[in-house]
Amino acid sequence: MGEIAAEAGLEPEEVELYGRYKAKIDLSVLDRLADRSDGRLIDVTAITPTPAGEGKTTTSVALTQGLGHIGRKPVLCLREASLGPVFGIKGGAAGGGFAQVVPMEDLNLHFTGDIHAIGAANNLLAALLEAHILHGNELGIDPLSVSWRRCVDINDRALRDITVGLGGRANGYVRQTGFDITAASEVMAIVAVARDLHDLRERLGAITVAASFEGKPVTAEDLRAAGAMTVLLKETIKPNLVQTLEGQPAFIHCGPFANIAHGNNSVVADRVALKLGDYVVTESGFGSDMGMEKFFDIVCRAGRLRPNAVVLVATVKALKHHGGDPAGGVAAIELGAANLARHLGIVREFGLNAVVAVNRFPGDTHDEVELVRELALAEGAYAAEVNDGFESGGEGAAALAEAVVAAADEPSSFDYLYPLSASIEEKIAAIARRAYGADGIFLLKTARDKIESFTAAGLHELPICMAKTHLSLAHDATLTNAPTGFTVTVRDVRAYTGAGWLVALCGDMQTMPGLGAAPAAFNVDIDEDGRTLGLF
């Protein structure tokens, strides 16, 4: 790892080794390289996800290796794996085949302990809040107004709605609450967008946890919790450095979900990578309507980042799925291409060039792959190239890398979907219309009341983080392919005053997932030599 760090341009004192294969990077590197120009920023996203999986992480790794293969100096930025998906339905998040980041097992399990530290900080705030109410309640907190929830990094549906404080006065105030998965917590979101340790401390202090009986917001700073929370997270804010199979540096840091939170790795990882590399490949969760939209409208604003191009991952299998016939042929691909066209349109809404990466799967025929390329070009892609990184590593992504370099070097007119000065309702409507293709939005009474309250409190200029299903461009997972004529229903709006945005909850979106009947955990075990089995 020391060699990888040195080749990337890091000084020994900026690298804190965690064993032989991973390290934490001190943020002092940003001061040392402050005068160095930033590299090109490439965002990897995808069409609407399908059960087969599109291989977005594999494509991100392959592209990074491909850039290295053609003589460029790339850096990869990915999110950390949450134990929820690892042991749930999705599995790991380290790529696949000859396009992986390593050490795979560490990446998919506890890694450097970041997610556990985030959970501890979140739950410390919950405990301090309960103790304050019990021991005199000097702030006059209305227990029924408490909005702060605990979190755990496991899919556990039984914790969505719980009752705390049972067993007598010494155990606290009896009230209903619940857990979120750690990846959906505001603390995770804060760590992912904080620019440095001091910004992290300020954002943690600004978290709103409840209201007083007079209706005044109560913050983590009011509870004197933010300092201790920051201490728990002072190592967590440092990006984690690992490597691809072909030796390119890879920052794996933070793990907010894209269907609930903003779905991107940390701002500090992006900022360090942009100083070290000529091209930075960062991946946004799920489709362009989800993680990519949030990366541009939220993360790029917070981090003062400017993207240069987009890679949109598509597969033959996915287009057949969107065409209504997963086992079909040319007709299904052509029907499913409507979904690809819509995602290309979303990229154009932001004024960027899109390169379509056709991620080849075993069983895809040459004619099918070429048809997807032709359809992508016909729908306005800047370029469309096949990704064979799974089987051939960087060499199999060389053509894709060449196309991405050309797209990133072209001038662009990047802009956001909405100005911050627009009203909360106008911003939600802009995302629904311009990203999802909706006719408009419908606000349920709870959402409308919250919008009025947040506007009165001066929170109306915050950006919007939409929480909706990733299985459709709409808020309803049953609306497949490229739906039209729908209205997005918003049932509630939450204020993340520490992170710095408002969360609009759409449809029946849950902030705590549950395990299915046959979770991935069933396949994970230890063999007689102590090696892990079934972790992918």
C-alpha positions in Angstrom: 0.0 0.0 0.0 2.9 2.3 0.6 4.0 1.9 -3.0 0.5 2.7 -4.3 0.3 5.8 -2.1 3.7 7.0 -3.3 2.8 6.4 -7.0 -0.4 8.4 -6.5 1.6 11.4 -5.2 1.1 11.1 -1.4 3.8 11.8 1.1 4.6 9.2 3.8 3.3 11.4 6.6 -0.1 11.7 4.8 -0.6 7.9 4.8 -1.8 6.0 7.9 -1.6 2.3 7.2 -4.3 0.0 8.3 -2.4 -3.3 7.8 -0.7 -4.1 4.5 -3.5 -3.4 2.0 -5.4 -0.4 3.1 -4.8 3.1 4.6 -6.4 6.3 5.8 -5.3 9.5 4.1 -4.7 12.7 6.2 -6.6 15.7 4.8 -3.5 17.8 5.1 -2.8 16.6 1.5 -5.4 19.1 0.4 -3.4 22.0 1.8 -0.2 20.8 0.2 -1.8 20.4 -3.2 -4.1 23.4 -3.0 -2.4 25.1 -6.0 -2.6 22.0 -8.2 -5.3 22.0 -10.9 -8.1 19.5 -10.5 -8.4 16.5 -12.8 -11.4 15.7 -14.9 -14.4 14.3 -13.0 -16.3 11.4 -14.5 -19.6 10.2 -13.0 -20.6 6.6 -13.6 -24.3 5.9 -13.4 -26.8 3.6 -15.1 -30.2 3.0 -16.6 -33.0 1.9 -14.2 -31.7 -1.1 -12.2 -33.0 -4.6 -12.8 -32.8 -7.9 -10.8 -29.9 -9.1 -13.0 -27.7 -6.1 -12.0 -26.0 -3.8 -14.5 -22.5 -4.1 -13.2 -22.0 -0.4 -12.4 -19.2 -0.9 -9.9 -17.5 -3.4 -12.2 -17.7 -0.9 -15.0 -16.3 1.9 -12.7 -13.3 -0.3 -11.8 -12.9 -1.5 -15.4 -12.9 2.1 -16.7 -10.3 3.1 -14.1 -8.1 0.2 -15.2 -8.8 1.1 -18.8 -7.6 4.6 -18.3 -4.5 3.2 -16.7 -4.1 0.9 -19.7 -4.1 3.8 -22.2 -1.5 5.7 -20.2 -3.6 8.1 -18.2 -3.4 8.7 -14.4 -6.8 7.8 -13.0 -8.1 7.6 -9.4 -11.3 5.7 -8.5 -13.8 6.8 -5.8 -16.5 4.4 -4.6 -18.8 4.1 -1.6 -18.2 1.7 1.3 -20.3 -1.5 1.4 -23.1 -1.5 3.9 -23.7 -4.9 5.7 -27.4 -4.5 4.8 -26.9 -5.2 1.1 -23.9 -7.5 1.7 -26.0 -9.9 3.8 -29.3 -8.9 2.1 -30.0 -9.2 -1.6 -27.3 -7.3 -3.4 -24.1 -8.8 -2.1 -20.7 -7.0 -2.0 -19.5 -3.9 -3.7 -16.0 -4.5 -4.9 -16.6 -5.1 -8.6 -16.1 -8.5 -10.2 -13.9 -10.7 -12.4 -10.7 -8.9 -13.5 -12.3 -5.5 -12.6 -12.1 -5.5 -8.8 -10.8 -3.4 -6.0 -9.0 -5.3 -3.3 -8.9 -6.5 -0.5 -12.4 -7.7 -1.4 -13.3 -9.3 2.0 -12.2 -6.3 4.0 -14.1 -3.9 1.7 -17.3 -5.8 2.1 -17.2 -6.4 5.8 -15.9 -4.0 8.6 -13.2 -2.4 6.5 -11.7 0.4 8.6 -14.7 0.6 10.9 -16.1 3.8 9.4 -19.8 2.7 9.3 -19.6 1.4 12.9 -18.3 4.8 14.0 -21.1 6.6 12.2 -23.6 4.3 13.9 -22.0 5.0 17.3 -22.1 8.8 16.9 -25.7 8.6 15.7 -26.7 6.5 18.7 -24.7 8.6 21.2 -26.8 11.6 20.2 -30.0 9.5 20.8 -28.8 8.4 24.2 -27.8 12.0 25.2 -31.2 13.2 24.1 -33.0 10.6 26.3 -30.8 11.4 29.2 -31.5 15.1 28.9 -35.2 14.6 29.0 -34.9 12.3 32.0 -32.6 14.6 34.0 -34.7 17.7 34.3 -35.2 18.6 30.6 -33.7 22.1 30.9 -34.4 22.7 27.2 -38.1 22.0 27.6 -38.0 19.3 24.9 -41.5 18.0 23.9 -40.9 14.2 24.0 -43.6 13.7 21.4 -41.6 15.9 19.0 -38.4 13.9 19.0 -37.5 13.0 15.4 -34.0 11.6 15.9 -33.9 7.8 15.3 -31.3 5.2 16.1 -29.5 3.3 13.4 -27.9 -0.1 12.8 -26.1 -1.4 9.7 -28.3 -4.4 9.2 -31.6 -4.9 7.4 -34.0 -5.4 10.3 -37.6 -4.6 9.5 -38.7 -5.3 13.1 -36.9 -2.1 14.2 -38.8 0.2 11.8 -41.3 1.2 14.5 -40.6 0.4 18.1 -41.5 1.7 21.6 -38.7 2.9 24.0 -38.8 3.8 27.7 -40.7 0.8 28.9 -40.1 -0.5 32.5 -40.5 2.6 34.6 -39.4 6.2 34.9 -35.7 5.2 35.2 -35.8 3.8 31.7 -36.9 7.1 30.1 -40.0 8.6 28.6 -42.3 6.1 26.9 -42.7 7.0 23.2 -42.8 5.5 19.7 -39.6 5.7 17.6 -37.6 3.5 15.3 -34.3 2.6 13.6 -33.0 3.6 10.2 -30.2 1.6 8.5 -26.9 3.4 9.1 -26.5 4.2 5.4 -29.8 6.2 5.5 -28.8 8.2 8.6 -28.1 11.9 8.6 -24.8 11.3 10.3 -23.7 9.2 7.3 -24.9 12.0 5.0 -23.0 14.6 7.0 -19.7 12.7 6.9 -20.1 12.2 3.2 -20.5 16.0 2.4 -18.3 17.5 5.1 -15.3 19.4 3.6 -13.0 18.9 6.6 -13.0 18.1 10.3 -14.2 21.6 11.3 -17.0 21.5 8.8 -18.0 18.1 10.2 -18.1 19.5 13.7 -20.3 22.4 12.6 -22.7 20.2 10.6 -23.1 17.7 13.5 -24.0 20.6 15.8 -26.7 21.8 13.4 -28.6 18.5 13.5 -32.2 19.1 14.6 -33.4 16.3 16.9 -36.7 17.6 18.4 -38.6 20.8 19.3 -39.3 22.5 22.6 -42.8 22.9 24.0 -42.7 26.4 22.5 -41.9 25.0 19.0 -38.2 26.0 19.0 -35.9 23.6 17.2 -33.5 21.6 19.5 -30.1 20.8 18.0 -27.2 18.5 18.8 -25.3 21.6 19.8 -28.0 22.5 22.3 -27.6 19.0 23.8 -23.8 19.4 24.0 -23.5 16.3 21.9 -21.6 17.5 18.8 -18.2 17.6 20.3 -18.2 14.0 21.4 -19.8 12.9 18.1 -16.9 14.6 16.2 -14.3 12.8 18.3 -15.9 9.5 17.5 -15.7 10.5 13.8 -12.3 12.2 13.6 -10.7 9.2 11.9 -13.8 8.4 9.9 -13.6 11.7 8.0 -10.3 10.5 6.5 -10.7 8.7 3.1 -9.7 5.1 2.8 -7.1 4.1 0.1 -7.0 0.7 -1.5 -6.2 -0.4 -5.1 -7.6 -2.0 -8.2 -6.4 -5.4 -9.4 -4.1 -3.5 -11.8 -2.7 -1.1 -9.2 -4.6 2.1 -9.7 -5.4 4.0 -6.4 -9.0 3.7 -5.2 -10.7 5.7 -2.4 -13.5 3.8 -0.8 -15.3 6.2 1.6 -18.8 6.6 3.1 -21.8 4.7 2.0 -25.1 6.6 1.8 -27.9 4.8 -0.1 -29.1 6.4 -3.3 -32.8 5.5 -3.0 -32.9 7.1 0.5 -29.9 9.4 0.9 -27.7 11.0 -1.8 -25.9 7.8 -2.8 -22.3 8.9 -3.4 -18.9 8.6 -1.8 -17.5 11.4 0.2 -16.7 14.9 -0.9 -13.3 14.7 0.8 -12.4 11.6 -1.2 -13.4 13.3 -4.5 -11.4 16.4 -3.6 -8.2 14.5 -2.7 -8.6 12.3 -5.9 -9.0 15.4 -8.1 -5.7 16.7 -6.8 -3.9 13.4 -7.4 -5.3 12.1 -10.7 -5.8 13.4 -14.2 -9.2 11.6 -14.3 -11.4 10.8 -11.3 -14.0 8.1 -11.8 -16.8 8.3 -9.2 -19.9 6.1 -9.0 -23.4 7.2 -8.2 -25.9 4.7 -6.8 -28.7 3.2 -8.9 -29.8 5.1 -12.0 -29.2 8.6 -13.3 -32.6 9.7 -11.8 -31.3 8.7 -8.3 -27.6 8.9 -7.4 -26.5 11.0 -10.4 -29.2 13.6 -9.9 -28.3 13.9 -6.2 -24.6 14.0 -7.0 -25.0 16.9 -9.3 -27.8 18.9 -7.4 -26.5 18.2 -3.8 -23.0 16.9 -3.6 -21.4 19.0 -6.4 -23.0 22.1 -4.7 -21.7 21.2 -1.3 -18.3 20.2 -2.5 -18.0 22.9 -5.2 -17.3 20.2 -7.7 -17.8 20.4 -11.5 -18.3 17.2 -13.4 -16.9 16.8 -16.9 -18.7 13.8 -18.4 -21.0 10.9 -17.5 -20.7 7.2 -18.2 -24.2 5.5 -18.5 -24.1 1.7 -17.9 -26.5 -0.4 -19.9 -26.8 -4.1 -20.6 -28.5 -6.4 -23.1 -30.3 -8.1 -20.2 -31.5 -4.8 -18.7 -33.0 -3.6 -22.0 -34.8 -6.9 -22.5 -36.1 -6.6 -18.9 -37.4 -3.1 -19.6 -38.9 -4.3 -22.8 -41.0 -6.7 -20.9 -39.3 -10.0 -22.0 -36.1 -10.9 -20.1 -35.6 -13.9 -22.3 -36.6 -12.1 -25.5 -34.6 -11.0 -28.6 -34.2 -7.9 -30.8 -37.8 -6.7 -30.3 -37.4 -6.7 -26.5 -34.2 -4.7 -26.7 -35.7 -2.1 -29.0 -38.7 -1.7 -26.6 -36.4 -1.4 -23.6 -34.3 1.2 -25.3 -37.0 3.7 -24.3 -35.5 3.5 -20.7 -32.0 4.1 -22.0 -33.3 7.1 -24.0 -34.9 8.6 -21.0 -31.7 8.3 -18.9 -29.7 9.9 -21.8 -32.2 12.7 -21.6 -31.6 13.2 -17.9 -27.9 13.6 -18.5 -28.6 16.2 -21.2 -30.7 18.1 -18.7 -27.5 18.8 -16.8 -25.6 19.9 -19.9 -23.1 17.0 -20.0 -21.9 14.4 -22.5 -22.9 10.8 -21.9 -20.8 7.8 -23.0 -22.8 4.6 -22.9 -20.9 1.6 -21.5 -22.5 -1.6 -22.8 -21.4 -4.0 -20.0 -21.1 -7.4 -21.7 -22.5 -10.4 -19.8 -21.8 -14.1 -20.7 -24.4 -15.2 -23.2 -24.8 -11.8 -24.9 -24.4 -12.2 -28.6 -22.3 -9.9 -30.7 -25.4 -8.7 -32.6 -27.3 -7.9 -29.4 -24.4 -5.9 -28.0 -23.9 -4.0 -31.3 -27.7 -3.2 -31.3 -27.5 -1.6 -27.9 -24.5 0.5 -29.1 -26.5 1.6 -32.2 -29.6 2.4 -30.2 -27.5 4.5 -27.7 -25.9 6.5 -30.5 -29.3 7.0 -32.2 -30.6 8.4 -28.9 -27.9 11.0 -28.7 -25.1 9.4 -26.7 -21.7 11.1 -27.3 -20.2 7.6 -27.7 -21.1 4.0 -27.0 -18.5 1.3 -26.3 -18.4 -2.2 -25.0 -17.0 -2.9 -21.6 -15.2 -6.3 -21.4 -13.5 -5.5 -18.1 -15.0 -8.4 -16.2 -13.1 -10.9 -18.5 -10.2 -8.8 -19.6 -9.5 -6.1 -17.0 -8.2 -2.7 -18.2 -7.5 -4.0 -21.8 -11.2 -4.9 -22.1 -12.2 -1.3 -21.2 -9.6 0.5 -23.3 -12.0 1.6 -26.0 -14.4 2.8 -23.3 -11.6 4.8 -21.7 -10.6 6.5 -24.9 -14.2 7.6 -25.5 -14.5 8.9 -21.9 -11.3 10.9 -22.3 -12.7 12.5 -25.4 -16.0 13.3 -23.8 -14.5 14.7 -20.7 -12.2 17.0 -22.8 -15.1 18.5 -24.7 -16.5 21.8 -23.3 -19.8 21.3 -21.5 -22.6 23.5 -20.1 -23.1 21.8 -16.7 -26.0 23.3 -14.6 -28.4 22.2 -11.9 -32.0 21.2 -12.3 -33.2 24.0 -10.1 -31.9 27.2 -8.4 -31.7 27.1 -4.6 -33.8 30.3 -4.6 -36.9 28.4 -5.9 -39.5 27.3 -3.4 -39.4 23.8 -1.9 -42.4 22.7 -4.0 -40.9 24.1 -7.1 -37.6 22.2 -6.5 -39.4 18.9 -5.9 -41.5 19.5 -9.1 -38.4 20.3 -11.1 -36.8 17.0 -10.2 -40.0 15.1 -10.9 -40.5 16.7 -14.3 -36.9 17.0 -15.6 -35.4 13.8 -14.1 -38.3 11.4 -13.8 -40.5 12.6 -16.7 -43.5 13.2 -14.5 -46.4 15.5 -15.3 -46.1 17.0 -11.8 -46.2 16.3 -8.1 -48.9 15.8 -5.5 -48.2 16.7 -1.9 -50.1 14.9 0.8 -51.2 17.0 3.8 -48.2 16.0 6.0 -45.8 17.0 3.3 -47.6 20.3 2.6 -47.7 21.2 6.3 -44.0 20.4 6.7 -43.1 22.5 3.7 -45.0 25.5 5.2 -43.2 25.0 8.5 -39.8 24.6 6.9 -40.4 27.7 4.7 -41.3 29.7 7.8 -38.2 28.5 9.6 -36.0 29.8 6.7 -35.1 26.3 5.3 -36.6 26.9 1.9 -33.3 27.5 0.1 -31.9 24.0 0.9 -31.5 21.5 -1.9 -33.8 18.5 -2.1 -32.9 14.8 -1.6 -35.6 12.6 -3.0 -36.3 9.3 -1.3 -38.1 7.0 -3.8 -37.9 3.5 -5.3 -34.9 2.8 -7.5 -36.9 0.3 -9.6 -38.7 2.8 -11.7 -38.2 6.3 -13.0 -41.5 7.1 -11.2 -42.2 6.8 -7.4 -44.2 3.6 -8.1 -42.1 0.5 -8.8 -44.8 -1.0 -11.0 -44.4 1.7 -13.6 -41.7 0.1 -15.7 -39.5 1.1 -18.7 -40.1 4.8 -19.5 -43.5 5.7 -17.9 -45.4 8.8 -18.9 -48.6 10.5 -17.6 -47.8 10.0 -13.9 -47.7 12.3 -10.9 -45.1 11.9 -8.1 -46.8 11.6 -4.7 -44.8 13.0 -1.8 -46.0 11.8 1.6 -43.6 13.5 3.9 -40.6 15.9 4.1 -37.8 15.7 6.6 -35.3 18.5 7.4 -31.6 17.3 7.5 -30.4 20.6 9.0 -26.9 19.2 9.6 -26.4 17.7 6.2 -28.0 20.7 4.6 -31.0 19.5 2.6 -34.6 18.5 2.8 -35.6 14.8 2.2 -38.8 14.3 0.3 -40.3 10.8 1.0 -42.2 9.4 -2.0 -44.5 6.5 -2.2 -43.9 3.8 0.4 -40.1 4.3 0.6 -38.7 2.7 3.8 -35.6 4.1 5.6 -35.0 0.6 7.1 -34.9 -2.3 4.6 -35.8 -5.8 5.5 -34.3 -9.2 4.6 -36.0 -11.4 2.0 -36.8 -15.1 2.4 -33.4 -16.2 1.0 -30.9 -13.4 2.0 -27.3 -13.4 0.8 -26.2 -14.2 4.4 -27.3 -17.8 3.8 -24.4 -18.2 1.4 -21.7 -16.8 3.7 -19.7 -19.2 5.8 -16.2 -20.2 7.0 -14.3 -23.3 5.6 -12.1 -25.7 7.6 -9.1 -23.4 6.9 -10.8 -20.3 8.2 -11.4 -18.8 4.8 -14.6 -16.9 4.1 -16.9 -18.5 1.6 -19.8 -17.0 -0.4 -19.0 -13.3 0.0 -19.3 -11.6 -3.4 
